[in-house]
Amino acid sequence: MFKFNVLITTYETILAEQSSLNKIQWQMLVVDEAHRLKNKNSKLMESLKCFHAKHKLLLTGTPIQNDME
């Protein structure tokens, strides 16, 4: 299907291309700016939950703004 080892993209592209991207068995999903995932029921969080990845890593340089939930 696709011939690449790494995909670097934006949240907006993930939302727009979710149906294609979540068909891939990813070894690792790395999400930068994870502080944007404030609501576990948000459209973005629901989209990321659909991705099949052996490992998921959330990154942020922003201190915790709310609680850990």
CYANA upper distance limits for C-alpha pairs under 8 A (distance plus 0.5 A):
  9 THR  CA     13 THR  CA      6.92
  9 THR  CA     14 ILE  CA      7.70
 10 THR  CA     14 ILE  CA      6.84
 11 TYR  CA     15 LEU  CA      6.79
 11 TYR  CA     44 LEU  CA      7.84
 12 GLU  CA     16 ALA  CA      6.71
 13 THR  CA     17 GLU  CA      6.26
 13 THR  CA     18 GLN  CA      8.34
 14 ILE  CA     18 GLN  CA      5.80
 14 ILE  CA     21 LEU  CA      7.94
 14 ILE  CA     47 SER  CA      8.12
 15 LEU  CA     44 LEU  CA      7.22
 15 LEU  CA     47 SER  CA      7.13
 17 GLU  CA     21 LEU  CA      6.62
 18 GLN  CA     22 ASN  CA      6.26
 18 GLN  CA     47 SER  CA      7.33
 19 SER  CA     23 LYS  CA      7.40
 20 SER  CA     24 ILE  CA      8.27
 21 LEU  CA     51 PHE  CA      8.13
 22 ASN  CA     50 CYS  CA      6.89
 22 ASN  CA     51 PHE  CA      5.23
 22 ASN  CA     52 HIS  CA      6.94
 23 LYS  CA     51 PHE  CA      8.20
 23 LYS  CA     52 HIS  CA      8.17
 24 ILE  CA     51 PHE  CA      8.40
 24 ILE  CA     52 HIS  CA      7.48
 25 GLN  CA     51 PHE  CA      8.48
 25 GLN  CA     52 HIS  CA      5.89
 25 GLN  CA     53 ALA  CA      6.54
 26 TRP  CA     51 PHE  CA      8.32
 26 TRP  CA     52 HIS  CA      6.51
 26 TRP  CA     53 ALA  CA      5.01
 26 TRP  CA     54 LYS  CA      7.11
 27 GLN  CA     53 ALA  CA      5.83
 27 GLN  CA     54 LYS  CA      5.53
 27 GLN  CA     55 HIS  CA      6.77
 28 MET  CA     53 ALA  CA      5.93
 28 MET  CA     54 LYS  CA      6.36
 28 MET  CA     55 HIS  CA      5.13
 28 MET  CA     56 LYS  CA      6.15
 28 MET  CA     57 LEU  CA      8.02
 29 LEU  CA     53 ALA  CA      6.55
 29 LEU  CA     55 HIS  CA      6.77
 29 LEU  CA     56 LYS  CA      5.21
 29 LEU  CA     57 LEU  CA      6.73
 30 VAL  CA     56 LYS  CA      6.41
 30 VAL  CA     57 LEU  CA      5.27
 30 VAL  CA     58 LEU  CA      6.49
 30 VAL  CA     59 LEU  CA      7.86
 31 VAL  CA     56 LYS  CA      8.22
 31 VAL  CA     57 LEU  CA      6.67
 31 VAL  CA     58 LEU  CA      5.35
 31 VAL  CA     59 LEU  CA      6.44
 32 ASP  CA     58 LEU  CA      6.65
 32 ASP  CA     59 LEU  CA      5.16
 32 ASP  CA     60 THR  CA      6.39
 33 GLU  CA     58 LEU  CA      8.26
 33 GLU  CA     59 LEU  CA      6.47
 33 GLU  CA     60 THR  CA      5.27
 33 GLU  CA     61 GLY  CA      7.82
 33 GLU  CA     62 THR  CA      8.36
 34 ALA  CA     58 LEU  CA      6.04
 34 ALA  CA     59 LEU  CA      6.00
 34 ALA  CA     60 THR  CA      5.85
 35 HIS  CA     60 THR  CA      6.64
 35 HIS  CA     62 THR  CA      7.19
 35 HIS  CA     64 ILE  CA      8.00
 35 HIS  CA     65 GLN  CA      8.36
 37 LEU  CA     42 SER  CA      8.14
 37 LEU  CA     44 LEU  CA      7.78
 37 LEU  CA     45 MET  CA      6.84
 38 LYS  CA     42 SER  CA      8.45
 39 ASN  CA     45 MET  CA      7.85
 40 LYS  CA     45 MET  CA      6.30
 40 LYS  CA     46 GLU  CA      7.94
 41 ASN  CA     45 MET  CA      6.84
 41 ASN  CA     46 GLU  CA      6.81
 42 SER  CA     46 GLU  CA      6.67
 43 LYS  CA     47 SER  CA      6.64
 44 LEU  CA     48 LEU  CA      6.76
 45 MET  CA     49 LYS  CA      6.72
 46 GLU  CA     50 CYS  CA      7.24
 47 SER  CA     51 PHE  CA      7.79
 64 ILE  CA     68 MET  CA      8.12
